[in-house]
Amino acid sequence: MKRIFDIIFALFVLICFLPIGIFLSLWIAFESSGGIFFAQNRVGKNGVSFRLLKFRSMYSNAESQGRITVGSRDARITKVGYYLRKYKLDEFPQFINVLKGDMSIVGPRPEVQEYVDLYTEEQRNILQVKPGITDLASLAYFHENELLAKSDNPQQTYIQEVMPEKIRLNEKYLANPSLGQDLVIICKTFAKIFRA
């Protein structure tokens, strides 16, 4: 049931989003050099890595200066990237990941390997399901970049404070998974985006 829902929902969003997606792709291409999409290895179900897709919101090779983005005005973020990130539009190519079967609409957000390597054995239980585009942690940390911008050591703050709380929320979700809960999370996610 969840897989069927994922496919139908992803197709619906991609079809509806297509005109906006074309416009954003042109804006990204004309504003700065580099590809339209940003692909990054993330850890998926059962620890298997996959290429997560996003609209490129930063200048080329920006990741070499660090994986964590601090604040919405990070100098590495392009002009179009600011709006992509503010309204979470950079995440829309992940509906392609959903169609491919790498991800689900709702599920624990996938991390990069270096952070997954820090998980305890118990925390690795969240890797038993497909990662998602949105989840309880995404709602709780909708403005995560702004939070990290206030830290003297964003990397340490993420590892010691943010990541454990995200895992706790993911464990809460996995304790009682249901299509009804997924629909509530999806509705709350769209509400957050429209209020951004």
N, C-alpha and C positions, 0 to 999 in steps of 0.2 A: 504493500500500500504506500509506504513512504517513498519508494523509488518511482512509482507511477506518479505520485503527487509532484515529486521533484522535477520529472521530465515535463509534465504539463505546465507547471508553474514557470519553469525556466524558459520554455518555448514562448509562453505568453509574454513574459517580461522582455525577452530579446526582440520579439516582433514589434511590440509597442515602443521599445526603446530605440529601434533602428534609426529613425530620422535624427534623433538627438545624438546617437552614437556616431553617425556620419559627420555631423557638425563638429562634435568634440574631437574626432579624429583629425579633421582638417585643421582645427585650431592648434592642436598639439603639434602637428607636422609643420605648420607654418611658423609657430612661435620659436621653436628651438630644434637643433639637430638631434637626431636619434630616432629610434622607432616609436611607433604609436603606442605599442604595448610594452609593459615591463613584466618580464617573467622571472620568477624566483623559485628555487627549490624549497619546498615545504614538506613537512612530515605528515603523511596521511594515515589512513587506517592500517593497523598492524605494523606501524613503523615504516611503511613503504613510502618513499619520497615521490613527489610529482611536481610538475611545473605549474605553479599558481600564476594566473594572469591578472593583470591590472592595466588600466590606462596609465601611461607614464605621466607622473605628476612632478618629477624632478629632472634636473639637468642630467645629461649622460654621465655615467661613472660616479654619480653622487653617493652610491652605496659604499664606495671605497673610503668615505669619510665617516662611516658609522652606519649601523642598521637602524638605530633608534632616531626618530624624528622628534625634535623638541619644539613645541609651539607651532602655530599655524603659519608663522612668518619665518620659518627656517629659510636661510638664504639659498638653500639648495632647491627649494620649491619654485616652480615656474608660476607665471601669472595664472594660466589656466589651471595649473596644479592646485593653486589655493582654493579655487571653486570646486574642483573635482574632489578634494579632500573634505572641504566643509560640508558638502552635500552627499558625501560617500559615493559619488559617481565613478570614482576610480575603481570601485569594487565590481562594477557591472559585468566586465568580461569574465568574472568568475562563474556566471551562469553558463558559460561555455564549459568550464570545468565540471559543472553539475551534469550537463548533457553527456560529457565524456565518462562520467561515473567516478571521477576523482573526489568529488565533494557532494554534499547534500545542501539543501537550502538552510536548514537549521542543524547545527552541530557545533562542537568545540572548534574555535578558530585554530587553523593549523599554524604551528610555529616553525621556525627554522631549526635545523639540526642542533646548533650550538646551545639553544635553550632547552630542547628536549633532552639533551644529554645531562641536564641538571635535574631532571625529574627523579623522584624517588620511585621505587618499584610500585608502590601503591598508586602514585600519581600517573604512572604509565597506563593505568586502566582506561583513561580517557581516549587512548589510541585504539580501543577496541571497536570504535564506530567511525564512520566517515566524518571528516571535518566539515564545517559548514560556513556559509557566508555570514550568518548571524547567529548569536546565541545570547544567553543571559549575561555573559561577561561583556559582550559588545554593548549591551544596553547600559550596564553599570559603568563601563569605561568609554562611553561615547566620545568624551573629550579627553582621552588619555594623553594626547600630545601636549595639551595645555597643562595637565597635571605634572608631566615629566619636565616641562619647561621651568617649573618652580623649584626643581631639585638641583642641588649642587652637584650631584652625581646621578644623572638620569639612568645610566646602565645599572647601577647598583640598586636604585629605587625600583626599577622594573623587576629585577631578579629577586629581590628580597621582599618586596611588598606587593607589587601589582600582579606578577605572575602567579604566586601562590593563591591569591584571592580569585583570580580567573579560574584556576584549576578547581578550587572549592566550588565555584558556581557551576562549572561544567559537571562536577560530580553530583551536584544537586539535580541538575537537569537529567543526568543519566539514571538517577535513582527512580525516576518516574516518567519515562519517555512516553509520549502520546502525540497523535496528530493534533489533538485539541491544544496541547501545550505549544506545539510548533506554530499553529495559527496565531496564538496569542503573542508569541515572540515576534512573528512577522509583522503583525499589526502594530506592536509597540515600536518596532524598528522603523517602519514608515512614518509613524507619528513623530519619532525623534528627528528624522531627516527633515520633515516638513517644518519642524520648529527650529531647525538649525539657523 
